Every structure is written in C-alpha cells, then in structure tokens.
C-alpha cells in the first residue's frame, strides 16, 4: 500500500515538473509553422527525374541516387556510388567525387576537371576532344544524393 502511494506521488510530481496535466494538448507552433518538439530536418526533396537514370542519356537530367547506379551521359558511362553524403562517379579514366564539403577530383588519360559554382558542390570535367560534363550536387545526406547533370 505504501509502495503504491509513493509511486502515485512520484507520478504526480513528474507531471507537475514537466508541466503536464495528464490531458493531451496540441503543442504550440513555432514561427516556422512546425509544431514545437518536431524535428526540423527537412524532408528529402524530389529530383526532377526521380530515379529514372535513362533521363540522363541525352546529357541533361536531375536524379536521386541511392547507394549505387549506372549513369550514361551521352555515351559516357559512369558508376555512381553514394556513401556518407558523398557521390563518387567512376569510369575507366578515373573518378570524380562530390560532397557537401566540396569536391575531390582525379582524372587520368588526358582529361581535365575543375570546380564550378552552384549547389552544395559542383564540378565540370572533359576528356580530350570529348564533351564537357557538369555535375551539381543539390542534396546530400547518408546514402542519397540529388545531382543535376549537364553535358555540352
């Protein structure tokens, strides 16, 4: 009997200390329109072409890549892998890596690569007498990225 009384008092003190009355209340809204106590992390945005990698064949697309995909940019095939918010595009000539914190570029075989402005990270590269590819990372989180490709 004493144990139940002590448990009841502890429950009452806990409710009072937390400001609770035992009734369900709607939390007040913050200025952003998100209820207080709701995580503020934004939902994953939608990519224009979703996960339709065939949309990249013409050299222009915006796709969501989760973990791994094969991307064909006007005949140039790249294996795309995503880990820890970093996109790595690999082909027979080297790789290009884009992340929230910047770019890591390595190309061999006479190609060149360099950074460009826009997005979280962006890079352009080309091979001798080949088209110019531009990749712009617009979202990067965990094993998913959204990247825009343009080939000229």
C-alpha positions in Angstrom: 0.0 0.0 0.0 2.8 2.4 0.9 4.6 1.5 -2.4 1.5 2.4 -4.4 1.2 5.7 -2.6 4.9 6.6 -3.2 4.5 5.6 -6.9 1.4 7.8 -7.2 3.2 10.8 -5.6 6.2 10.3 -8.0 3.9 10.3 -11.0 2.1 13.4 -9.8 5.4 15.2 -9.2 6.7 14.2 -12.6 3.6 15.5 -14.3 3.8 18.8 -12.4 7.5 19.2 -13.1 7.0 18.6 -16.8 4.1 20.9 -16.9 1.7 18.1 -17.8 -1.8 17.7 -16.6 -2.4 14.3 -18.0 -4.5 15.8 -20.8 -3.5 15.6 -24.4 -2.7 19.0 -25.7 -1.7 20.3 -29.1 1.9 21.6 -28.9 2.3 25.3 -29.7 3.5 26.2 -33.2 6.9 27.8 -33.8 7.3 30.7 -36.2 8.2 28.3 -39.0 4.9 26.6 -38.8 6.4 23.4 -37.4 4.9 22.2 -34.1 7.3 22.6 -31.2 9.2 19.4 -30.5 9.0 18.3 -34.1 12.5 17.6 -35.7 13.4 20.5 -38.0 15.3 18.4 -40.6 13.7 18.9 -44.0 12.2 16.1 -45.9 14.2 14.8 -48.9 13.4 17.0 -51.9 12.2 15.4 -55.1 14.5 15.1 -58.1 13.0 16.3 -61.4 13.7 12.8 -63.0 13.4 10.8 -59.8 15.5 7.6 -60.1 15.0 7.4 -63.8 18.6 7.2 -64.9 17.6 6.8 -68.6 16.7 10.5 -68.5 20.5 11.2 -68.4 21.1 9.6 -71.8 20.7 13.0 -73.6 23.2 14.5 -71.1 20.7 16.6 -69.1 18.9 15.3 -66.0 18.3 15.7 -62.3 18.2 12.4 -60.5 18.2 10.9 -57.0 20.9 8.3 -56.5 20.7 5.9 -53.6 23.8 3.8 -52.9 24.6 2.7 -56.5 23.6 3.4 -60.1 24.9 3.4 -63.6 24.6 6.8 -65.4 25.0 7.2 -69.2 25.8 10.8 -70.2 25.7 11.0 -74.0 27.5 7.7 -74.3 29.9 8.2 -71.4 29.1 5.5 -68.7 29.8 6.2 -65.0 29.2 4.0 -62.0 27.8 6.2 -59.3 28.2 5.2 -55.6 26.9 7.1 -52.6 28.0 6.8 -49.0 28.0 9.3 -46.2 26.5 12.1 -48.3 29.3 11.8 -50.9 28.8 10.9 -54.6 31.6 9.2 -56.5 31.4 8.9 -60.3 33.9 6.4 -61.7 34.8 5.4 -65.2 37.8 3.9 -66.9 39.7 7.2 -66.7 39.3 8.0 -63.0 36.8 9.3 -60.6 35.0 12.5 -59.6 33.7 12.8 -56.0 31.3 15.4 -54.8 30.2 16.0 -51.3 28.6 18.7 -49.1 32.1 19.8 -48.1 33.4 20.2 -51.6 34.9 18.1 -54.4 37.7 15.6 -54.8 38.7 15.2 -58.4 41.1 12.8 -60.1 41.1 12.2 -63.8 43.7 10.4 -65.9 44.0 9.8 -69.6 44.4 13.4 -70.7 41.2 14.6 -69.1 40.7 17.7 -67.0 38.4 18.6 -64.2 37.6 21.7 -62.1 35.1 23.2 -59.7 32.1 25.3 -60.8 29.8 27.4 -58.8 26.3 26.5 -57.5 24.7 23.8 -55.4 26.4 22.2 -52.4 29.2 21.1 -54.7 29.7 21.2 -58.4 32.4 20.0 -60.8 33.0 20.0 -64.5 35.2 17.6 -66.5 36.0 16.6 -70.0 38.3 14.2 -71.8 40.4 15.1 -74.8 38.1 16.2 -77.6 35.1 15.0 -75.6 32.0 16.7 -74.3 32.1 18.9 -71.2 30.2 17.3 -68.3 28.9 19.3 -65.4 27.6 17.7 -62.1 25.9 19.8 -59.4 25.1 18.3 -56.1 21.9 19.8 -54.7 21.1 17.4 -51.9 23.4 15.0 -49.9 22.5 13.0 -46.9 23.6 9.5 -45.9 23.2 7.1 -48.8 21.2 9.5 -51.0 22.1 12.5 -53.2 20.3 14.6 -55.8 22.6 15.6 -58.7 22.0 17.6 -61.8 24.0 16.6 -64.9 24.5 18.8 -68.0 26.6 17.7 -70.9 27.7 20.1 -73.6 
